[in-house]
Amino acid sequence: MKLEYLILIILLIYYYKTSIKDKLSDDKNKKFIKENLKLGSKIITKSGIIAEVIEIDNPYLLVVTGNNMNQSYLKIEVDSVRAIIDM
């Protein structure tokens, strides 16, 4: 009986630590993106779209994606940026 409680407590502590660690790394990534995002930056959105920033209007970005023949312009939120590829 005591062993079951011990295992449950260990699992709860593990879950808590991993969820806190993920939250901290997400916050750090968001801070990095907000500080380093500029015109001409190549980004990847959370949905996987690779684009280039052409206008910054907080909290929105105007990005262009596609090739020279078929370009698409998208207005997205800054929070939907997953990573900056090229600064």
C-alpha positions as CSV (number, residue, x, y, z in Angstrom):
1,M,0.0,0.0,0.0
2,K,2.7,2.5,0.9
3,L,4.7,1.5,-2.2
4,E,1.7,2.6,-4.4
5,Y,1.6,6.0,-2.8
6,L,5.4,6.4,-3.2
7,I,5.2,5.6,-6.9
8,L,2.3,8.0,-7.3
9,I,4.2,10.8,-5.6
10,I,7.3,10.2,-7.7
11,L,5.2,10.3,-10.9
12,L,3.5,13.5,-9.8
13,I,6.9,15.1,-9.1
14,Y,8.2,14.0,-12.4
15,Y,5.2,15.4,-14.3
16,Y,5.4,18.7,-12.4
17,K,9.1,19.1,-13.2
18,T,8.8,18.3,-16.9
19,S,5.7,20.6,-17.3
20,I,7.5,23.5,-15.6
21,K,10.6,22.9,-17.7
22,D,8.6,23.0,-20.9
23,K,6.8,26.1,-19.8
24,L,10.1,27.9,-19.0
25,S,11.7,26.9,-22.4
26,D,8.6,28.1,-24.2
27,D,8.7,31.5,-22.4
28,K,12.4,31.8,-23.2
29,N,11.7,31.1,-26.9
30,K,8.9,33.7,-27.0
31,K,11.2,36.3,-25.4
32,F,14.0,35.5,-27.9
33,I,11.6,35.8,-30.9
34,K,10.1,39.1,-29.7
35,E,13.6,40.6,-29.1
36,N,15.2,39.4,-32.4
37,L,12.3,39.6,-34.9
38,K,12.9,42.2,-37.6
39,L,12.1,43.0,-41.2
40,G,13.5,40.4,-43.6
41,S,13.7,37.7,-41.0
42,K,12.9,34.2,-42.2
43,I,10.5,32.4,-39.8
44,I,8.7,29.2,-39.3
45,T,5.2,29.4,-37.9
46,K,3.7,26.9,-35.5
47,S,1.7,25.4,-38.4
48,G,4.9,24.8,-40.3
49,I,4.8,27.7,-42.9
50,I,8.2,29.1,-43.8
51,A,7.9,32.8,-44.6
52,E,9.7,36.2,-44.6
53,V,8.6,39.1,-42.5
54,I,7.8,42.2,-44.5
55,E,5.9,44.3,-42.0
56,I,5.8,44.4,-38.2
57,D,2.6,45.9,-36.7
58,N,2.5,44.7,-33.0
59,P,1.0,42.2,-32.3
60,Y,0.7,41.2,-35.9
61,L,3.2,40.4,-38.7
62,L,2.7,40.6,-42.5
63,V,4.7,37.8,-44.0
64,V,5.2,36.6,-47.6
65,T,5.6,32.9,-48.5
66,G,6.0,31.0,-51.7
67,N,8.1,31.4,-54.8
68,N,8.5,34.4,-57.2
69,M,5.6,33.3,-59.4
70,N,3.2,32.4,-56.6
71,Q,3.6,34.6,-53.5
72,S,1.1,34.6,-50.7
73,Y,0.8,37.3,-48.1
74,L,-0.4,36.3,-44.6
75,K,-1.2,38.4,-41.5
76,I,-0.2,36.4,-38.5
77,E,0.2,37.1,-34.8
78,V,3.7,37.3,-33.3
79,D,2.8,34.5,-30.9
80,S,2.3,32.1,-33.8
81,V,6.0,32.2,-34.7
82,R,7.8,29.0,-33.7
83,A,11.4,29.9,-34.7
84,I,13.5,32.4,-36.6
85,I,15.6,30.7,-39.3
86,D,17.7,33.6,-40.6
87,M,18.1,37.0,-38.9
